[in-house]
Amino acid sequence: MARTYLRRKLGGKKGVRITRWVKLEDDRELKRPLNAFLRFSVDRRATNDFKKIPVGVSGKLVAEEWKALSASEKKKYEDEAAAERVEYERKFEQIYGHPAGSRSRSPSAT
């Protein structure tokens, strides 16, 4: 019933099919953790070194810096990412009742 109402409201005309639904935003939704590279990228962009550089170019520069880091320098970001991943998995199982990524689709759902 709600989908029919939305279809009429958004489509305007009878027979118009809406093929794409807008995802509802919920602040309470559990956010996936950042990986080590993304953590590094956020830190680098926070320094404002890339303020007047286009996003695409700054992304390439950050990626080059990441590749140039030694294993010991990357370890800091990898440890933070691993700790956040463990916390995410704990919260996910607490909320949804099964481990993250463990739910398999039934053959009839495909």
Wavefront OBJ file of the C-alpha trace (Angstrom):
o trace
v 0.000 0.000 0.000
v 2.821 2.413 0.883
v 4.672 1.562 -2.334
v 1.505 2.192 -4.343
v 1.104 5.574 -2.674
v 4.736 6.468 -3.371
v 4.449 5.277 -6.945
v 1.475 7.585 -7.488
v 3.103 10.472 -5.657
v 6.463 10.229 -7.443
v 5.319 8.997 -10.819
v 2.400 11.306 -11.215
v 0.818 9.218 -13.983
v -0.800 5.828 -13.868
v 1.316 3.133 -15.433
v 4.646 4.883 -14.782
v 7.088 2.438 -13.253
v 9.629 3.695 -10.778
v 12.703 1.544 -11.134
v 14.937 3.223 -8.579
v 14.044 3.877 -4.956
v 15.806 6.473 -2.886
v 17.667 4.900 0.021
v 16.357 6.074 3.352
v 19.029 7.598 5.569
v 19.139 6.459 9.179
v 21.706 7.906 11.581
v 21.388 4.830 13.785
v 22.556 2.528 10.984
v 25.859 0.772 11.664
v 28.586 2.208 9.424
v 31.219 -0.060 7.920
v 34.769 0.538 9.215
v 37.429 2.304 7.166
v 40.343 0.270 5.860
v 43.976 1.290 6.459
v 44.331 3.269 3.215
v 41.136 5.240 3.790
v 42.255 6.103 7.327
v 45.552 7.397 5.897
v 43.673 9.324 3.215
v 41.390 10.996 5.779
v 44.420 11.982 7.883
v 46.261 13.427 4.885
v 43.258 15.382 3.628
v 42.693 16.795 7.136
v 46.081 18.545 6.951
v 44.730 20.881 4.214
v 47.797 20.212 2.038
v 45.417 19.399 -0.830
v 43.057 22.326 -0.330
v 43.329 23.897 -3.805
v 44.049 20.677 -5.680
v 41.206 18.883 -7.528
v 39.896 15.753 -5.812
v 41.063 13.373 -8.537
v 44.608 14.723 -8.531
v 44.793 14.798 -4.740
v 43.577 11.195 -4.638
v 46.417 10.138 -6.911
v 48.937 12.018 -4.773
v 47.635 10.401 -1.572
v 47.812 6.962 -3.237
v 51.423 7.594 -4.244
v 52.257 8.646 -0.684
v 50.597 5.477 0.632
v 52.659 3.310 -1.718
v 55.825 5.099 -0.596
v 55.180 4.479 3.128
v 57.251 1.811 4.819
v 55.594 -1.213 6.414
v 56.199 0.186 9.887
v 54.469 3.470 8.992
v 51.505 1.599 7.467
v 51.253 -0.603 10.559
v 49.754 2.272 12.605
v 46.843 2.597 10.175
v 46.465 -1.164 9.765
v 46.245 -1.652 13.544
v 43.609 1.080 13.869
v 41.617 -0.445 11.008
v 41.817 -3.934 12.526
v 40.652 -2.665 15.920
v 37.723 -0.829 14.336
v 36.836 -3.924 12.284
v 36.673 -6.070 15.442
v 34.418 -3.496 17.111
v 32.202 -3.363 14.001
v 31.848 -7.151 13.901
v 30.961 -7.213 17.615
v 28.275 -4.549 17.197
v 26.962 -6.146 13.998
v 26.445 -9.502 15.673
v 24.837 -7.785 18.656
v 22.354 -5.921 16.438
v 21.596 -8.449 13.691
v 22.167 -11.748 15.511
v 24.700 -13.221 13.088
v 28.328 -12.464 12.214
v 28.989 -9.809 9.562
v 29.143 -11.244 6.068
v 28.061 -14.708 7.162
v 24.482 -14.659 5.926
v 24.182 -16.726 2.768
v 21.411 -16.310 0.264
v 18.948 -19.094 -0.191
v 18.843 -20.684 -3.680
v 15.290 -19.385 -4.203
v 16.411 -15.774 -3.629
v 18.722 -15.684 -6.666
l 1 2 3 4 5 6 7 8 9 10 11 12 13 14 15 16 17 18 19 20 21 22 23 24 25 26 27 28 29 30 31 32 33 34 35 36 37 38 39 40 41 42 43 44 45 46 47 48 49 50 51 52 53 54 55 56 57 58 59 60 61 62 63 64 65 66 67 68 69 70 71 72 73 74 75 76 77 78 79 80 81 82 83 84 85 86 87 88 89 90 91 92 93 94 95 96 97 98 99 100 101 102 103 104 105 106 107 108 109 110
